[in-house]
Amino acid sequence: MAEKKGVMGIIFDHNEYYYFLIVHKNSPIKKGWEFVKGIFEGEDSLGAVKEEVDSTVGIKYYKVKKKLDWTYAVADGEDVIINDIYLIHTNMNTSVKLDYNPNKLNTYLWGKESSVLDKLAPDHKAILEKALPEIKGL
């Protein structure tokens, strides 16, 4: 079993309410709403999460607020991906240019906290629930 490095970005905006940007994964193996994430090699995780935000949702104006002090591990076949999680603030009026692929990602959604919690895949919902106190403390 090999261990791979991954990153996850919880992209949010805060006006009167908290809003989160989620993407819909539409692969033949797994479908559902989740946060921006990816696997990387060689670079540091901060650079990797910035590259993932740029390549997946195309947001140009954002601020990485914090790297969480806990990780999220997920099985990938016989491998395990250990994801560093970053809190990323942007304005939800910022243009989103989804890396559209009908067999990978097919849409995105900005939603209020409660709506996003209802839509997220169970593991991503648990991540958001655990991260919310830190997000609200920023």
Backbone torsions as a table, in degrees:
resi	resn	phi	psi	omega
1	MET	NA	123.3	179.2
2	ALA	-97.2	148.4	176.7
3	GLU	-105.1	127.0	178.7
4	LYS	-111.3	158.7	178.0
5	LYS	-99.8	137.2	177.9
6	GLY	-138.4	168.1	176.4
7	VAL	-134.5	153.8	175.5
8	MET	-137.2	136.5	177.7
9	GLY	-116.1	119.5	172.3
10	ILE	-92.2	103.3	-175.6
11	ILE	-94.7	127.7	-175.3
12	PHE	-142.8	163.6	171.8
13	ASP	-133.8	151.4	178.7
14	HIS	-136.0	113.0	171.9
15	ASN	-112.6	-113.2	171.8
16	GLU	-76.2	-31.8	-179.6
17	TYR	-123.1	169.1	173.5
18	TYR	-93.8	132.1	177.3
19	TYR	-121.3	145.5	-177.8
20	PHE	-129.7	143.0	177.0
21	LEU	-95.7	121.8	177.1
22	ILE	-125.6	156.1	179.4
23	VAL	-119.7	151.6	-179.8
24	HIS	-100.5	115.0	177.0
25	LYS	-82.0	133.0	-175.2
26	ASN	-131.8	42.3	-179.8
27	SER	-81.7	158.9	178.4
28	PRO	-61.0	-26.0	-177.3
29	ILE	-87.1	-37.6	-174.3
30	LYS	-144.4	131.7	176.9
31	LYS	-124.6	145.1	176.0
32	GLY	150.7	171.2	-179.2
33	TRP	-87.9	137.9	-179.0
34	GLU	-155.2	175.2	175.6
35	PHE	-85.3	163.3	176.2
36	VAL	-63.0	131.0	-179.3
37	LYS	-155.0	163.0	178.6
38	GLY	-172.0	168.0	178.7
39	ILE	-101.9	145.8	179.0
40	PHE	-141.3	161.6	176.3
41	GLU	-136.2	142.7	169.5
42	GLY	82.0	-45.0	-177.7
43	GLU	-85.3	169.2	176.5
44	ASP	-76.1	160.5	-174.3
45	SER	-68.6	-30.5	177.1
46	LEU	-64.1	-46.7	176.7
47	GLY	-61.7	-37.5	-179.4
48	ALA	-66.8	-41.7	-179.2
49	VAL	-69.2	-35.4	176.4
50	LYS	-64.1	-42.7	177.6
51	GLU	-63.5	-39.7	-179.9
52	GLU	-65.7	-42.9	177.5
53	VAL	-61.4	-45.8	-179.1
54	ASP	-63.4	-47.0	-174.9
55	SER	-78.7	-28.6	-176.2
56	THR	-88.3	-47.1	-176.4
57	VAL	-118.8	-3.8	172.6
58	GLY	63.9	20.9	178.8
59	ILE	-75.1	130.0	-177.9
60	LYS	-100.2	-26.8	-175.4
61	TYR	-115.4	105.5	-179.9
62	TYR	-158.5	167.9	176.5
63	LYS	-133.0	125.9	174.4
64	VAL	-76.5	114.5	-174.3
65	LYS	-87.9	-34.9	-173.5
66	LYS	-167.5	144.8	167.3
67	LYS	-98.9	125.1	-179.2
68	LEU	-68.4	152.0	-177.6
69	ASP	-88.0	15.1	174.6
70	TRP	-133.1	160.3	-176.8
71	THR	-119.1	172.8	177.6
72	TYR	-125.7	118.3	179.5
73	ALA	-100.4	137.8	178.9
74	VAL	-139.4	140.0	177.1
75	ALA	-76.6	139.5	177.8
76	ASP	-134.5	85.3	-173.2
77	GLY	67.4	-121.8	178.0
78	GLU	-90.6	-4.5	-178.6
79	ASP	-99.1	164.9	174.8
80	VAL	-123.6	131.1	177.5
81	ILE	-104.5	122.5	177.4
82	ILE	-99.8	110.6	-175.3
83	ASN	-97.0	125.7	165.9
84	ASP	-78.6	140.1	-176.0
85	ILE	-113.9	130.0	-179.6
86	TYR	-118.7	143.7	174.0
87	LEU	-98.5	123.8	-172.3
88	ILE	-126.2	122.8	-179.5
89	HIS	-102.2	136.7	173.6
90	THR	-149.9	173.4	174.6
91	ASN	-91.9	129.2	-176.2
92	MET	-69.0	-6.1	173.4
93	ASN	-85.8	-4.1	175.5
94	THR	-67.2	138.4	-178.7
95	SER	-61.4	135.1	175.5
96	VAL	-110.9	128.2	177.9
97	LYS	-121.3	88.0	-175.8
98	LEU	-63.9	136.7	172.5
99	ASP	-74.5	75.9	-172.4
100	TYR	-68.5	131.6	172.7
101	ASN	-153.8	117.1	-175.2
102	PRO	-58.7	-19.3	178.8
103	ASN	-102.8	7.9	179.6
104	LYS	-131.9	-79.6	177.2
105	LEU	-119.5	130.2	-176.4
106	ASN	-120.0	-8.8	174.8
107	THR	-168.7	171.9	176.4
108	TYR	-136.3	168.0	-178.6
109	LEU	-152.1	133.1	165.0
110	TRP	-95.2	125.9	-179.1
111	GLY	-141.5	154.4	173.9
112	LYS	-64.4	157.9	-177.6
113	GLU	-47.0	-51.9	-175.6
114	SER	-65.2	-39.6	179.6
115	SER	-66.9	-41.7	179.8
116	VAL	-66.0	-41.3	178.0
117	LEU	-60.6	-34.8	178.0
118	ASP	-70.2	-31.4	-174.4
119	LYS	-89.9	-31.8	-173.0
120	LEU	-60.6	147.4	170.7
121	ALA	-58.1	148.8	-173.9
122	PRO	-51.7	-42.1	-179.1
123	ASP	-68.2	-37.1	178.5
124	HIS	-73.3	-33.3	174.4
125	LYS	-61.4	-44.6	179.3
126	ALA	-62.8	-38.1	177.8
127	ILE	-63.3	-46.6	-179.9
128	LEU	-63.4	-43.4	179.2
129	GLU	-59.4	-39.3	179.2
130	LYS	-72.1	-33.9	-177.1
131	ALA	-83.3	-20.1	-174.7
132	LEU	-53.6	-45.1	179.0
133	PRO	-58.5	-37.0	178.9
134	GLU	-71.9	-38.9	177.7
135	ILE	-62.0	-46.6	-177.9
136	LYS	-71.8	-15.4	177.7
137	GLY	-89.7	-4.1	-178.8
138	LEU	-74.0	NA	NA
